[in-house]
């Protein structure tokens, strides 16, 4: 195994300092516009604040990666995944808060649009969350497999005619998958309700807390740092801690300053350009907030450290599907000064079903801790089929399209589950009970370069 000391021989200070400087510079126009408040077109505002959030997200990701040197491995992965999606949380919380205010203004009867928009802020909160979750699996998880396959073919480890068995996760990742499975099974009940209630919030947040307590017991180990995080990790202990804490605080402040203006400008851009606000919030906002995380996972995959790349994205999915979904109704309740849950209309129930169904299928694929090229192709293809159909079919058929793809995910998931049913007890046992000392004992060979 490559050690941190060996990794740090490849530090390129000028290049990596330039990366940190570029990310910080990307935040400056957003800060300037936030305080100067010039009269800019809404699309320009959305672009400026979106770039500021992207720059902040890169800084957060590098800071979180470097912090892995000072905390346990499992907890580091959980914290890295959590910090990486903080921009996502910030944007979603803006819509949930506005939804609460809108709901309160009607006497707790509905959640009408605010500020001249056409979409309810309650609807936009769910749009951002469902889009981010589907993007993480459909693009992020599959990207790691595709990049690893390309690299192995390029190196000559796989030749034409050979069958590659896929990316293999370490046994410890049974923990993320087990907790994600519990959250997904529970979330399949949400589309049957008219709101995500505070009871749902309590269940999902509890799952996240139990997951965090479980991974916090992981033993410390040297992480595989890449990019600017490698430079920060090469510093002395005090300098390293000062660097990643400063980067994290600065990035968090920028996100707090820009998230609300970004969300408002994005919605206003849809109205002024005649573009569906729901689609902008569902896909553009998650792309801005998750770009650094996807890039980092891609860099891991390029270096064939697929366990770190895919493992971090799986951990992020746990965070998004438990803490993010669970905290939205809490923010909504506080804003509305009530105990009401976040309202769900028919479209949002369909979106939740589609998102939960995709999560179910993805988990069944990884039940054996491996994702093959064909399985990644299924996930990637279904994601794009739904995305394209969403833009092509008439609005009155959107419900049919979402339900049809969701049912397809469920059927494929059950088929996969039946085929791998013998490994389910072991996965759950490893996820919830097996001590970390035993999880570290590999029972399966690494398959990243294994062919048949």
N, C-alpha and C positions, 0 to 999 in steps of 0.2 A: 504493500500500500504506500502511495506517495505521501510523504509527511509534509507538514506545514513548512518545515525548514527547507525541504527540497523545492516546494512551491515558490518560496520567497526568492529563490535564486533567479526567478524569471520576472522579478519586479522591474518595471520600466517607469521610473518616477516621473519623467517629463510627460509621457503619454497619459499616465494615470492621473496626475495632477491636472492635466488639461481636461480630462474627462470630468473631474469634480468641478473645475472652474466653469466648464460649459453647462453643466447641470445647474449650478448656482446662477449663472448668467441668464439662463432661460426663465428663472423666476423673477428677475428684476422688472421686465415690462409689466407683469401682472401686478406687482407691488406698486409700481408707479401709477398705473391706471386706477388701481384700487383707491389710492389716496388723492390723486389729482382729479379723478373723475371727469376726464375730458368727454366731449360729446362724440362718441364713436358709433359706427353702425353696429348693430347687435352681432352679426357674424364675426366682425373683427374682435369685438369684446370676447366672444366665446373662444376664438382662436388664441387670444392673448392669455386669458385665464386658463385655458386648457393646456397650453404650453407650460405655464407656471406650475400647474399640478403635475404634469409629466416630469419636469425637472425636479420637483420636490419628491416625487415618488422614486426617482433614481437615487437621490440622496438618502432617502429612508431605507431603501433596499441595501445600499452599500453599508450604511451604518449598522443595520440589523445583521448583515453577514459578518462583519467584523466583530460584533458582539458575541458571536458564537465561541470566540476564544475564551470567554470568561464565564460561560454558563454551560450546563449539561447539553449533550447533543440533541436529545429528544425535545427538551424545552426550547433549545435554540431554533430548531426547525419550526416549532409551533409559533414562537415569537416572530421569527423571520416572516412566516406566512401571514401572521396577523398584521405586522407593521406594513407589509407590502400591500395589503388591501385597505389600509387606513384612508387613502384618497377615495376609494369606493364607498367606505362608510360615510365619509364627510358629505359627499354628494347625495347619497341616499337619505341621510339624516335631514338634509335641507328640505327635501320633498316631503318626508314624513312629518316634519315640524309644520311646514306650510299646510299639509293636509289636515293636521290637527286644528290649526287656526281656522281653516275653511269650514271644517266640520262643526266647530263651536259656533261660528257666525250664523249658521243655519238653524241653530237650536238642536243640534245633534240629529239631524234628519238626512243630510247628504253631504257630499264633499265636492262642491262646485269648483270650476277653474278659478284661478287668481290672476290678476294682472293682465287681463285681456286675452289670455290663452284659451285654447279649446279643449285641453286635456286636464282632467282632475289631478291635483298634486298627489292624491292617494294612488291613482293609477300610475303616475310617473315614478313614484317610489318603488312600486312593484316591477315596473318596466326595467328600471336600472338594475334591480336585484336579479331578476330572471335572466336578463341579457348577460350580466357578468358571470353568472353561474354556467350558462350554456356555452359562453365563449371560453371559459376556463377549460372545460372538458373537450368541446368540439375542436378548438384550435390548440390550446395549450398542451393537453395530455398527448394528443396525436402528434404534435410537432416534435416532441422529444423522440418518439419512435421513428418518425420519418428522417430526422436529422441523423440519428444514430445509424440507421440503415444506410444512408448516403455515405457517411464517413467510413463504415466498414467495407462498403463496396469500393470506395475510393482507395482504401488501404490494401485491398486485395484479400481481406479476410473472408469475403463472400464473393464467389464467382458465379457467373451465369449458370442457371440450372440448379443451383443449390437452394434449399429452403432454409430461411433464417427463422429461428425459433422465437426471436423477439427480445424485448427489454425485460429484464428480471429485477424486481425489487428485493431488497434485503428483507429478512423475516420480520424485523422490527416494524415494518410498515403495515403489518397486520393490525396494529393498534389504530392507525388512522382509518383503515378500511372498515374495521369493526364499528367504530364510533360513527363513521359516515353512513354505514348500513343502517344503524339504529335511527339516525336522524332522517334518513331517506324514507324508511318505512313509515315513520311517524308523519313525515311531510306529505306522504301520499293521501293523508286524511284531510289536508288543508283545502284542496279544491272542492271538497264536499261542504264547506262552510261558507257563511256570508261575511266572515271577518277573521283575521288572524288575531286571536284574543290574547289577553294577558296570561291565561293558562298555557296557551301554546308557547308564549314567550318564556314562561318559567320552565317548561319542559326542554325547549331547545337550548336555553342558556345553561341549564343544569347539565345537559349532555356535553356542552363545551367545557364547563368547569371540571367535570369528571375526566374528560379527555386530557385537559391540561395537567391535572394532578397525576394522571397515568404517565404522560410523557416526561414529566418533571423528574421521574425516577431514573431516567436514562443516564448511563455513565458518561462522563466527559470524554471527548475524543477530539483529535485535531481535525478541523474542517478543511474542506477544499475551497479556498478562496480564489476568486477570479476578478480581473479588472481592478478598478480603484479600491475595492474592498481588500484586495491583496496588499496594496500599498499601506492602507491603514493598519492592517494586521501585522505589517513588518515593523511598526513603531514599538518603542518601549511600552510597558504596560500602562503607565500613567498617561503618556502621550496618546496612546491608542484609545484609551477610555475617554480622554478629553475630546479627541477628534470625533469619535462616533456619537458621543452624547451631544456635542455641539451641532453636528450635521443633523441629528434626529430632531433636536429642538427647533432649529431653524426651519427645517422642512415642514414640521408640524404647524408652526406659526403661519407659514406661507399658505398651507392648505386651508387653515382656518380662515385666513383673510380672503382667499380666492374661491372657495368651494361654492358659497352662496351666489356670488356674482356669476360664476361659471354656469351654474344650474339655471339661473334666471336668463342669462344671455343665450343659452342653448335653446330654451323654450321660446324666447322672443325671436330667435333666428328662424325657428320653424314657422312661426306665424308670418314673419316678414317675407320669407322665401317661398312660402306655400308648400313647405315640406312637413310631413307628419311629425308632430312633436314627440309622439310616443316612440317612433322609430329612432329619432335622433337621440333621445335619452336612453333607449334600450341598447344601442350599439355604439354610438360615438363616445358617450361618457365612459363606459367601461373600457373602451380601447385606450382612452387617455390615461385612466387610472391604473390599468393593468399592464401597459406596455413595458415598464421596467421589469416586472416579474416574468413576463413571457420572454423578454430578452435574456435575462439571467438564466432561466431554464434552458433556453436555446444554447447559451454559451456552455453550460454544463454538458448538454448533449453533444455539442461539437467536440468537446474534449473527451467524449465517451464516459463521462461520469453521470450515467443515466440514472443511477439510484438517487443522487442528489437532485437532479433536474426534475424527474417525475415525482420524487418523494415530496419536494417542496410544493409542487402544484397540487398534489393530493391533500397535503396539510392545509393549503389555502382553501380548497373546496370544503374541508371540514369547518373551517372558520366561517366561510360565507354561508354555508347551509345550516349553521347552528347559531352563531353569535349575531351575524348580520340579520338574518331573518327574524331571530328572536328579539333583537333590540328595536326593530322598526315599530312594533306596536307599543313598546314602552315609550319611545320618543313621541309617538302619536298621542298617547294617553296624557303625557305631561303637557304637551302643547295644547290639547283640547280641554285640559282641566277636568278630565273625566276618566272613567274606567272602561270606556268603549275600546273595542279592538279596531285594528286597521281595516276599513271596509273593503270588501272584494266584490266587484261586479262580475258579470259572466265572462268578459274577456280576461280578467285577471285570474279567474279560476281556471280557465283554459291554459293560460300561460304557466300557472303554477303546476298544473298537471303535466304539461309538456316538459317542464324543467325537472320535476321530480322523476318522471319516467326516464329521461336521459340519464339522470344520476343513477337510477336503478340499473339500467343496462350497463353503464360504465363500471359499476361496482361488480356486477357478475362477471365482467370481462377480467377484472383484476383479482378475482377470488383466489386464483392460483398464484398471485403476485407476479403475473407475467402478462404483457400485452404484445401480441404478435402484429406483424405488418398488416395482415388481413383484418384483424380486429380493429386496429387503428383506422384502417380504411373505412370500415363500417361506421365508426363514430364520426369520422370526418365527413363522409358522404352524406349521412343522415342530417348532420348539422347544416350543410350547405343546401340540401334539398329543401329543408324547412325554410331556410333563409330566403332562397330564391322563390319558392312558392308563395311566401308571405308577401313578396313584392309583385307577383304576377296575378294571383287569383283575385277576383272581385271581393271587395270588403265584406259582402254578405256571406261569402264562403270561408272567411278566415277561421271561423270557429271549427268548421269541418276539417280544414287543413291541419290545424293545431292538434285536434283530437286524433286524427288519423295517424299523424307522425308519432304522437304520444303512445297510442295503442301499439304501433309498430315497435317502438322501444320496449314496451312491456312484454310483448310476445317474444322478441329476440332475447330479452333478459331472462324470462322464464325458461326458454330453450337452453340458454347458456347455464343457468342455475341447475337444471336437471342433469346436464352433462358433467358438471363439476360438483355435484351434491356431496361427494365423498370427502371433499376438502373443507366444506363449510364448518363442521365441528372444530377442526383443527385451527382454522382461521379465527373463529370466535374465541377459542380457548387461548390462543396466542395473544389476541387483541385485548382480552380482559383479565387474564389470570396468570399467564406464564411469566415468571421473573425475567428481568432483562438479561441476567447472566445466561439464561438458557436461550433467549431470543438471539443472542450474539453468536450462537453456534449454528452455522449454516448447515442446512440439511439438503439443500439443492445446489447444484453447481451454477455459477454465473452463466447466463445464457446470451449476454449481449453479443458475443462473437461466435456463439455456437451454431452450427449449421447441420443439416441432415443431408 
